[in-house]
Every structure is written in structure tokens, then in C-alpha cells.
Amino acid sequence: MLATATTQKNPYEVALENFDLAANALELEENIRAMIKYPERMLTVSIPVRMDSGRIVRFEGYRVQHSTQRGPAKGGIRYHPNVNIDEVKALATWMTWKCAVVNIPYGGGKGGVTCNPKELSLGELERLTRRYASAILPIIGPEKDIPAPDVYTTPQIMAWIMDTYSMNMGYPVTGVVTGKPIGLGGSLGRNEATARGCFYTTRGSMEHLGIPLAGARVVVQGFGNAGSIAATLFHEAGAKVIAVSDTQGCIFNDRGLEIPAVVKLKNETRTVAGFPAADRIRPDELLALKCEVLIPAALENAITEANAHAVRARVVAEAANGPVTPEADRIFDDMGIFLIPDILCNAGGVTVSYFEWVQDENHLFWEENDVNAKLEKIMVRSFQDVLKIHIDRQVNMRLAANMLGVRRVAEACRLRGLYP
Ligand code: GLU
């Protein structure tokens, strides 16, 4: 499904290109650009792991802090075979604008380990995680940089990071990571938060465009945390999820897939591919399905100039980070496709991470209804903020969101001034 690394656009170039577009539209002064555009700190670490066989294998890991202008760095950790420093830099940069768009008091960061977690035993995964956490330990902490889950990392992995950090400090520090299990200072609603945010912003977009949610055809690429829960929420809201995919295959049913049954199959077999009440289609066919909402919920570069013309959705909701390239953005503009950019669409995850951190720091926990209500309020307000810029300034939603995020970071930077 994914193009090979050589044919892929470098996500960090995409991040810089989108920053420049926003900075130009804001007529941002060069001095501020120089201070907020590039990552503040980048750490590369070696992670030797004793495998179950007794052999020691060396992995490489990263933690990038793009910005701490508005607060501690914040962002997930990705375990994936294609992780590299430029991808982590891009993801960290996007976290900065994302946290600013939803106006939570964080900068942006991201981590990654180049590995295939599907090939690791549970013991190997734990040893890799603890050694990686030890290696980045000097630069993380609840007031410095707070990791969280991302692609192929889980609440259990966050628990191991919390434990490794706490054992080194000599006391329990739950606020050092978010996305933890509920039994360890995690927040109710965190697991569903990315998908909920995607749902709220998509619902807002459909209202804006006059597209009814009931019966709307929805296509989801990627069936991990964000994709599978988004599919469930749309299904529950009366939309018709006609196709979903994962790395093993794509399934399609024009009458609508029975999403709870697809989720059950995914949990049992780790893939949606064998779902009986559906046809198998190719990944390129999935992206070209006529639908109201297309949700890329996998990785970067899913939609490029090579396949954007084939898209027949009214709304594209970026549950993933960076799935649509700048060239594809321009094609969508020409085609009149309404894009909800990643830094808005998937910001529900980091928003509830913020709630989790607040709860941990206060040792006081909220009910799930409160979490969801506060999340909805922030997502609805942020969507309206971005939509207003889109309308007032006649720019696409990507540029509008980047303008809002960059403007808020620039403002903090101006207020703080340049040290020394
Ligand atoms: N990895 C998620 C993202 O890309 C969540 C980050 C967080 O919760 O800190 O937004």
C-alpha cells in the first residue's frame, strides 16, 4: 500500500513548505521565523536490545523537541520500520502548530524508534522501550517534554516509560507520559480522543457544506486506533462506512460495513482482510471510491499528486499526520474538495493528553462525560477559529490552520524575547 521510501516525499520538506506558506500569509518578520521554524533540540540514541535468542541487536531512536515556546514539548513516540530523523522532525513540527491551534499550553515534540514491533516478542518490546526511555530520560519530564502513543505504540508501552522514568527519579512520576492505562493515571476517554476530534471536526465541516451525516458514505484508510474508532463513531452516528483498510487489505460493501463486527475481526485476527460480508478491493480503488468523507488514518504521503485526481470525496479528514502532500492540497483546491488538516482534525488526541497531564499533576481524576464534553468544546471552537480564517482570508483550511498555529507561537516568541 505504501510507496517505497525513495518515491516518497520527505515529510520534513512538507512541514517546512507549509510553514513558509503560513509565515508568508501572516507576513511574519524574518527574525521570528528564524526563532520558531526549526527544531530546538534533536537527540539520536542507540538502543541495544538483548533479543530472546540471546543475540544483541542495535536499534536507533530519536526524540525531537521542535518548540517549547508555549510550554513543554509534547508529542507521541512512533515505532515503525520506516522511522527516520526527518520524519520525526516533521512530526515534531506539526505537534507545535497542532497544540497552538487547539490552544493548549504545550510546544511540540516527537519520538521514534526504527523497528518493526510486529516482529518483536513482548519481552523484546519491553526491553527496547525501557532502554529507549533511559536514553532520552535526560530531556523528558512532566515540565520538559511529555511523550505519548503514536503509530504502533500502546498504553502498555507508556506504562513502561513511566516506570523507567520513575525508577530513575526515585519516586512515581505519572505526568511524564500520557496515553497511559487507566489504572496508572491514564485519562478516561484518551483512547478514543483522536477519533472523537476527527468526528467533531468532520461533523462541523459537513454542517458548513450542507451535507447530512445520516447515510453519508465514509471511507477509512488505516484501521488502527484513530481509524477503527472513527469508523465506529461514524457508524454509530448513522453514517454508512462503505470501505476500510489496513496493511493486509481493503474491504468494501456499498450497503455499509457492519463496523462492530469488523472491529471484532480486527481484534481477533489483527486484520480486517478476511471480513466475509464485503468485497476485497485494491488500495488505489479504496481512495477513488465515491463518498462524502474520506479519512486517511494511516501514514504520511497517502495522497500525492499521483493519486489526488482520483479522489471522489467531498470532505477529506486527516486523522493521520501528513497524509496529503502540498501538491495534492493544490489539486484538492482545484477540485473543490474540503480538507480538514491533520493539525486540526487529529488534535483531539493531544487535547485529552493535556487533560490527562492536568489530572496527573492535580492527583484528581475526571469522569468520562466531563472529558468528552471538554474535548468537544475545544474541537468545536478550534474548528470555528480555523473556518473563520478560511472564510475571511480566502485560504484553504490547511493554510488557515497553519496561520493560526504559527501566529500563536510567534506571539509567545515575541513576548518571551530572545535569550540572552
Ligand atoms: N501521537 C498523537 C499525535 O500525533 C498524540 C500526541 C500526544 O498525545 O501527545 O497528535
Residues whose N, C-alpha, C, O or C-beta is under 5 A from the ligand:
A	BS01	LIG	K74 G75 G76 I146 A148 P149 D150 N346 G349 V350 S353
